[in-house]
Amino acid sequence: MIDHEVQFKRFLQKQGLKLTPSRARILEAAFSMHEHFDAEKLYDLIKADNVSLATVYRTLPLLLEAGLITRTVRIGGRDRFEHILGHPRHAHWLCENCQAVIETDLSALQSAITKEAKALKFDIRQISLNISGLCWKCKDGANDSQ
């Protein structure tokens, strides 16, 4: 069994729930995507497997609470998620114009964040850094997608 499946199964058992075939398929689909996704994009990937959109919406909070995915940004009225188990910490650069999400590694900032946490006697569980502005394409007027 894959690590994320084991973790989800343990989480569900603690909640008195089972890893149903639909939940397993949603988990598998979420971990197959290496980009940000919303509920509808996840649903489009698995709807042929007879998993309903309602089941996707009910399962996402379970995946969040289990620590397997995180809500990264809200764009166009929709929450976007990404899987985080085994995923390096990173920053999200959000273009306010074209809605692009660009990721960069946080290793350059990690020591400063850790130092500040230590000064505050703060135990870091998760880091989420979102920076909004304009991507280079939108800033320079080179974005054909708009």
Backbone as CSV, one residue per row, in Angstrom:
resi,resn,N_x,N_y,N_z,CA_x,CA_y,CA_z,C_x,C_y,C_z
1,MET,0.840,-1.183,0.000,0.000,0.000,0.000,0.887,1.249,0.000
2,ILE,0.496,2.277,-0.717,1.259,3.521,-0.830,1.090,4.341,0.454
3,ASP,2.125,5.115,0.813,2.120,5.900,2.057,0.858,6.739,2.252
4,HIS,0.446,7.464,1.194,-0.725,8.328,1.353,-1.999,7.504,1.581
5,GLU,-2.058,6.323,0.996,-3.219,5.460,1.216,-3.234,4.924,2.648
6,VAL,-2.064,4.540,3.136,-1.954,4.051,4.520,-2.363,5.149,5.494
7,GLN,-1.851,6.356,5.271,-2.172,7.477,6.163,-3.667,7.793,6.127
8,PHE,-4.265,7.781,4.943,-5.689,8.084,4.825,-6.534,6.998,5.493
9,LYS,-6.145,5.753,5.286,-6.879,4.639,5.888,-6.846,4.737,7.412
10,ARG,-5.679,5.030,7.984,-5.558,5.196,9.443,-6.421,6.349,9.945
11,PHE,-6.371,7.467,9.204,-7.178,8.628,9.579,-8.662,8.273,9.585
12,LEU,-9.128,7.634,8.521,-10.543,7.273,8.411,-10.953,6.319,9.533
13,GLN,-10.100,5.362,9.858,-10.415,4.416,10.937,-10.599,5.153,12.258
14,LYS,-9.747,6.133,12.532,-9.875,6.931,13.760,-11.182,7.714,13.787
15,GLN,-11.691,8.043,12.599,-12.953,8.782,12.487,-14.162,7.847,12.450
16,GLY,-13.906,6.548,12.472,-14.991,5.572,12.373,-15.522,5.440,10.953
17,LEU,-14.688,5.761,9.981,-15.079,5.702,8.573,-14.252,4.652,7.841
18,LYS,-14.677,4.316,6.635,-13.976,3.318,5.835,-13.396,3.942,4.567
19,LEU,-12.367,3.292,4.061,-11.805,3.687,2.774,-12.643,3.010,1.696
20,THR,-13.671,3.707,1.261,-14.559,3.180,0.228,-13.860,3.234,-1.132
21,PRO,-14.342,2.489,-2.096,-13.739,2.569,-3.435,-13.750,3.996,-4.002
22,SER,-14.805,4.765,-3.749,-14.860,6.147,-4.243,-13.808,7.016,-3.571
23,ARG,-13.667,6.894,-2.266,-12.648,7.669,-1.541,-11.249,7.278,-2.004
24,ALA,-11.033,5.996,-2.215,-9.730,5.524,-2.688,-9.424,6.092,-4.071
25,ARG,-10.414,6.136,-4.937,-10.224,6.669,-6.295,-9.934,8.163,-6.258
26,ILE,-10.620,8.908,-5.389,-10.393,10.345,-5.248,-8.979,10.591,-4.732
27,LEU,-8.561,9.821,-3.740,-7.209,9.934,-3.200,-6.174,9.662,-4.287
28,GLU,-6.372,8.586,-5.027,-5.455,8.216,-6.102,-5.365,9.330,-7.150
29,ALA,-6.505,9.893,-7.514,-6.530,10.961,-8.522,-5.828,12.216,-8.011
30,ALA,-6.056,12.568,-6.749,-5.413,13.755,-6.179,-3.901,13.606,-6.184
31,PHE,-3.411,12.409,-5.894,-1.967,12.191,-5.866,-1.372,11.939,-7.241
32,SER,-2.216,11.730,-8.236,-1.707,11.559,-9.595,-1.446,12.905,-10.262
33,MET,-2.058,13.960,-9.722,-1.883,15.295,-10.293,-0.699,15.981,-9.622
34,HIS,0.148,16.548,-10.435,1.312,17.257,-9.907,1.183,18.740,-10.203
35,GLU,-0.016,19.202,-10.005,-0.349,20.606,-10.212,-1.484,20.945,-9.254
36,HIS,-1.853,22.198,-9.195,-2.970,22.608,-8.345,-4.268,22.174,-9.009
37,PHE,-5.226,21.787,-8.199,-6.503,21.322,-8.744,-7.643,21.828,-7.885
38,ASP,-8.805,21.941,-8.500,-10.016,22.243,-7.747,-10.913,21.009,-7.806
39,ALA,-12.029,21.064,-7.107,-12.921,19.905,-7.030,-13.395,19.470,-8.412
40,GLU,-13.693,20.436,-9.267,-14.203,20.107,-10.589,-13.142,19.431,-11.460
41,LYS,-11.899,19.898,-11.346,-10.824,19.278,-12.125,-10.589,17.842,-11.652
42,LEU,-10.650,17.643,-10.347,-10.517,16.300,-9.788,-11.669,15.419,-10.275
43,TYR,-12.873,15.958,-10.242,-14.055,15.223,-10.698,-13.933,14.838,-12.178
44,ASP,-13.471,15.776,-13.013,-13.314,15.483,-14.446,-12.387,14.295,-14.678
45,LEU,-11.409,14.141,-13.807,-10.445,13.055,-13.939,-11.049,11.688,-13.607
46,ILE,-12.065,11.671,-12.728,-12.585,10.383,-12.233,-14.060,10.127,-12.511
47,LYS,-14.733,11.039,-13.178,-16.184,10.866,-13.372,-16.518,9.595,-14.156
48,ALA,-15.618,9.139,-14.988,-15.857,7.897,-15.736,-15.889,6.688,-14.810
49,ASP,-15.369,6.849,-13.587,-15.365,5.761,-12.602,-16.614,5.772,-11.723
50,ASN,-17.635,6.513,-12.155,-18.914,6.610,-11.430,-18.762,7.163,-10.016
51,VAL,-17.893,8.153,-9.873,-17.742,8.880,-8.604,-18.438,10.210,-8.805
52,SER,-19.339,10.561,-7.900,-20.114,11.787,-8.066,-19.325,13.009,-7.605
53,LEU,-19.715,14.167,-8.126,-19.110,15.427,-7.712,-19.368,15.671,-6.229
54,ALA,-20.542,15.279,-5.748,-20.864,15.431,-4.324,-19.888,14.622,-3.463
55,THR,-19.532,13.430,-3.908,-18.573,12.606,-3.157,-17.203,13.262,-3.153
56,VAL,-16.824,13.879,-4.252,-15.554,14.614,-4.301,-15.579,15.729,-3.262
57,TYR,-16.661,16.516,-3.247,-16.774,17.622,-2.287,-16.786,17.121,-0.838
58,ARG,-17.381,15.959,-0.591,-17.393,15.410,0.779,-16.039,14.822,1.177
59,THR,-15.261,14.374,0.218,-13.976,13.735,0.503,-12.844,14.741,0.673
60,LEU,-12.904,15.852,-0.013,-11.830,16.848,0.091,-11.564,17.288,1.538
61,PRO,-12.589,17.597,2.344,-12.305,17.960,3.744,-11.635,16.834,4.532
62,LEU,-11.940,15.590,4.203,-11.288,14.457,4.864,-9.811,14.399,4.501
63,LEU,-9.499,14.639,3.234,-8.102,14.648,2.800,-7.337,15.804,3.435
64,LEU,-8.018,16.942,3.584,-7.413,18.093,4.260,-7.106,17.766,5.717
65,GLU,-8.104,17.249,6.416,-7.959,16.942,7.836,-6.926,15.836,8.078
66,ALA,-6.783,14.936,7.134,-5.802,13.854,7.246,-4.382,14.345,6.980
67,GLY,-4.241,15.594,6.522,-2.923,16.145,6.249,-2.314,15.672,4.948
68,LEU,-3.150,15.253,4.020,-2.664,14.732,2.742,-2.671,15.774,1.629
69,ILE,-3.598,16.712,1.713,-3.652,17.812,0.751,-3.751,19.112,1.544
70,THR,-3.533,20.200,0.862,-3.707,21.509,1.477,-4.440,22.412,0.500
71,ARG,-5.166,23.354,1.053,-5.827,24.376,0.237,-4.754,25.423,-0.033
72,THR,-4.422,25.640,-1.289,-3.323,26.541,-1.607,-3.795,27.958,-1.884
73,VAL,-4.749,28.101,-2.764,-5.222,29.431,-3.144,-6.699,29.367,-3.499
74,ARG,-7.312,30.531,-3.541,-8.692,30.650,-4.017,-8.657,31.593,-5.209
75,ILE,-8.999,31.046,-6.372,-8.969,31.823,-7.610,-10.299,31.632,-8.320
76,GLY,-10.871,32.727,-8.744,-12.130,32.662,-9.476,-13.242,32.020,-8.670
77,GLY,-13.236,32.229,-7.354,-14.271,31.687,-6.489,-14.135,30.210,-6.182
78,ARG,-13.034,29.603,-6.588,-12.824,28.167,-6.351,-11.540,27.951,-5.568
79,ASP,-11.630,27.072,-4.578,-10.447,26.681,-3.832,-9.622,25.745,-4.684
80,ARG,-8.310,25.944,-4.663,-7.393,25.029,-5.338,-6.590,24.298,-4.269
81,PHE,-6.277,23.061,-4.562,-5.585,22.178,-3.627,-4.347,21.603,-4.292
82,GLU,-3.494,21.014,-3.450,-2.383,20.218,-3.940,-2.057,19.184,-2.880
83,HIS,-1.494,18.059,-3.309,-1.105,17.054,-2.325,0.208,17.482,-1.704
84,ILE,0.376,17.202,-0.407,1.545,17.704,0.304,2.424,16.612,0.898
85,LEU,1.951,15.409,1.002,2.752,14.334,1.565,3.957,14.079,0.662
86,GLY,5.154,14.270,1.198,6.368,14.077,0.418,6.663,15.196,-0.559
87,HIS,5.947,16.283,-0.459,6.104,17.423,-1.368,6.926,18.494,-0.665
88,PRO,7.998,18.994,-1.261,8.815,20.006,-0.579,8.040,21.308,-0.350
89,ARG,8.412,22.004,0.721,7.770,23.292,1.015,8.131,24.292,-0.073
90,HIS,7.147,25.093,-0.448,7.356,26.034,-1.539,6.433,27.232,-1.395
91,ALA,6.755,28.280,-2.133,5.935,29.487,-2.170,5.087,29.468,-3.436
92,HIS,3.937,30.121,-3.361,3.062,30.277,-4.526,3.068,31.748,-4.939
93,TRP,3.400,31.993,-6.170,3.370,33.328,-6.751,2.121,33.378,-7.633
94,LEU,1.151,34.219,-7.265,-0.160,34.244,-7.910,-0.297,35.470,-8.796
95,CYS,-0.528,35.257,-10.077,-0.739,36.389,-10.980,-2.186,36.843,-10.868
96,GLU,-2.360,38.097,-10.519,-3.701,38.661,-10.344,-4.426,38.839,-11.671
97,ASN,-3.681,38.844,-12.764,-4.284,39.062,-14.073,-4.681,37.757,-14.759
98,CYS,-3.711,36.868,-14.975,-3.992,35.636,-15.734,-4.279,34.432,-14.838
99,GLN,-4.190,34.608,-13.527,-4.488,33.565,-12.538,-3.455,32.443,-12.500
100,ALA,-2.278,32.647,-13.115,-1.221,31.634,-13.074,-0.733,31.462,-11.638
101,VAL,-0.356,30.242,-11.303,0.253,29.940,-10.008,1.622,29.341,-10.299
102,ILE,2.658,30.040,-9.839,4.039,29.600,-10.051,4.600,29.197,-8.700
103,GLU,5.280,28.072,-8.638,5.863,27.596,-7.381,7.371,27.783,-7.386
104,THR,7.911,28.166,-6.220,9.360,28.202,-6.033,9.695,27.574,-4.685
105,ASP,10.854,26.988,-4.614,11.339,26.335,-3.406,11.505,27.351,-2.279
106,LEU,11.218,26.926,-1.059,11.354,27.804,0.104,12.689,27.655,0.818
107,SER,13.607,26.851,0.302,14.844,26.579,1.028,15.633,27.848,1.335
108,ALA,15.601,28.837,0.449,16.328,30.080,0.699,15.742,30.851,1.890
109,LEU,14.459,30.695,2.146,13.798,31.392,3.253,13.675,30.540,4.510
110,GLN,13.925,29.246,4.378,13.686,28.310,5.478,14.423,28.695,6.764
111,SER,15.684,29.088,6.657,16.436,29.416,7.875,15.859,30.648,8.561
112,ALA,15.440,31.645,7.795,14.829,32.845,8.388,13.500,32.506,9.060
113,ILE,12.719,31.654,8.440,11.431,31.246,9.012,11.650,30.459,10.301
114,THR,12.594,29.529,10.265,12.905,28.717,11.443,13.422,29.591,12.585
115,LYS,14.279,30.562,12.268,14.825,31.482,13.279,13.696,32.300,13.926
116,GLU,12.789,32.800,13.111,11.668,33.587,13.629,10.748,32.721,14.487
117,ALA,10.499,31.499,14.061,9.662,30.577,14.834,10.294,30.288,16.189
118,LYS,11.590,30.090,16.193,12.300,29.821,17.446,12.189,31.020,18.391
119,ALA,12.350,32.226,17.861,12.241,33.443,18.674,10.839,33.588,19.266
120,LEU,9.845,33.146,18.524,8.451,33.224,18.987,8.033,32.001,19.799
121,LYS,8.951,31.022,19.933,8.643,29.745,20.580,7.425,29.107,19.907
122,PHE,7.485,29.107,18.598,6.384,28.639,17.767,6.765,27.330,17.103
123,ASP,5.900,26.329,17.197,6.125,25.022,16.584,5.462,25.009,15.203
124,ILE,6.262,25.057,14.153,5.735,25.086,12.783,5.202,23.713,12.405
125,ARG,3.973,23.682,11.957,3.362,22.445,11.464,3.257,22.451,9.951
126,GLN,3.029,23.627,9.411,2.880,23.757,7.965,3.214,25.183,7.581
127,ILE,3.797,25.352,6.425,4.098,26.682,5.908,3.320,26.864,4.616
128,SER,2.631,27.981,4.527,1.903,28.328,3.318,2.245,29.778,2.995
129,LEU,2.918,29.984,1.899,3.336,31.330,1.519,2.792,31.640,0.137
130,ASN,1.879,32.608,0.080,1.286,33.035,-1.178,1.630,34.499,-1.408
131,ILE,2.139,34.797,-2.586,2.537,36.141,-2.949,1.772,36.502,-4.218
132,SER,1.059,37.627,-4.193,0.288,37.988,-5.385,0.862,39.230,-6.050
133,GLY,0.657,39.296,-7.338,1.156,40.394,-8.158,0.921,40.065,-9.616
134,LEU,1.844,40.459,-10.457,1.720,40.187,-11.888,2.901,39.344,-12.356
135,CYS,2.610,38.299,-13.122,3.676,37.491,-13.703,4.386,38.325,-14.775
136,TRP,5.530,37.853,-15.206,6.315,38.623,-16.178,5.565,38.814,-17.488
137,LYS,4.768,37.820,-17.896,4.036,37.942,-19.152,3.007,39.055,-19.081
138,CYS,2.252,39.099,-17.972,1.224,40.125,-17.833,1.858,41.503,-17.617
139,LYS,2.926,41.544,-16.857,3.625,42.797,-16.587,4.176,43.410,-17.883
140,ASP,4.717,42.557,-18.756,5.322,43.032,-20.009,4.354,43.049,-21.183
141,GLY,3.074,42.674,-20.923,2.089,42.689,-21.997,2.277,41.560,-23.005
142,ALA,2.980,40.511,-22.607,3.274,39.401,-23.534,2.339,38.223,-23.355
143,ASN,1.320,38.349,-22.538,0.442,37.222,-22.264,-0.676,37.153,-23.298
144,ASP,-0.610,36.159,-24.164,-1.615,35.970,-25.210,-2.873,35.279,-24.696
145,SER,-2.811,34.703,-23.482,-3.947,33.935,-22.973,-5.044,34.827,-22.423
146,GLN,-4.852,36.108,-22.365,-5.859,37.008,-21.799,-6.587,37.767,-22.859
